């Protein structure tokens, strides 16, 4: 498997950068797709077969994790491409090749993926432990979860100069996992939703033992900028499950389950976005806002981030679903776009609810002098200012 993090005492700035990492959204274009899905956008799903090449992953009595992961990943992608026409599938690897842990999330971020799914096979010291589980980014709730994350993150130890590349993160030290608690909050709800759907498919359609949705600090999820999950399809150390994981029937059922969960997730998002094809006059619904030209320097404002792109988008209502209050945010090489500008956080939250029909993954950000601030820091500064006044 694959994962990781940094030393919390020395790399706080990098955490803040990750915390404000953007969800990449596209301007909706209505199209039709298979299985009755009506699509309002083209989706990009990155499928990551864990391990590979010089890294075999977990070893069973008759097989290697890297081979099982690749077989299930390729079948999953095949099901998705054959049955959902508005989805493009991209793999981090399509053969028994070595892909460094640090590059896997980079691939997803580079193509502005909408979903990232990392596929793995579990292992443990007991031959009786069985079942499937799906992980999202978060803080390990107990020692068992931490140990899973440590095991998967340890793959970075196979890489040259891993300490420099992973910014001093030590996958063997529990102290390195502290800062994971601050990351991926912006997409945690969506990641949980997809993970829950995958587990439901495993439980109800494939009759696998349900080990539930869990969270821990995985590097491969920590560095992605979109809803992301890590799927443990079963235990290679359990004799019966190893047989199942290597069988054509087992691989078909497991990959079909992941595909069906993706289809359900996409269908729900697309239906939300397609509630009304008629443009809404948002100016009649919006709380009092400050024009972007009137924003005061050194003041904190709350906005609703709706999209980001590697290339600049012309700011005009037709490019942003009729919104006429878009601001381009200074974010180095990434162009980020936010709607509205409010002095009160609650007004921004209410506005986000009003525009979620077109931007279901939009979220509130804090901006000062056209730069994004960590939200919690901005709220604390606002409270302090109000108290002083």
Secondary structure, DSSP 8 states (H G I E B T S, - for coil): -------TTT-HHHHHHHHT----------EE-GGG-EESS-EEEEEEE-SBTTB--SB-SS-BHHHHHHHHHHHHHHHHHHH-TTEEEEES-SSS----HHHHHHHHHHTT-SEEEEEEEE--S-SS---EEEEEES--SSHHHHHHHHHHHGGGGGSTTHHHHTTT--TT-GGGGGGGGGSSGGGHHHHHHHHHHHHHHHHHTS---EEEEEEE--HHHHT-SSEEEEEEEEETTSHHHHHHHHSHHHHHHHHHHHHHHHHHHHHHHHHHHTS--S---GGGT--S---GGG--TT-EEEEEEEEEESS----SGGGTTT---EEEE--TTSEEEEEEEESSHHHHHHHHHHHTTT-TT-EEEEEETTEEE-HHHHHHHHHHHHHH-
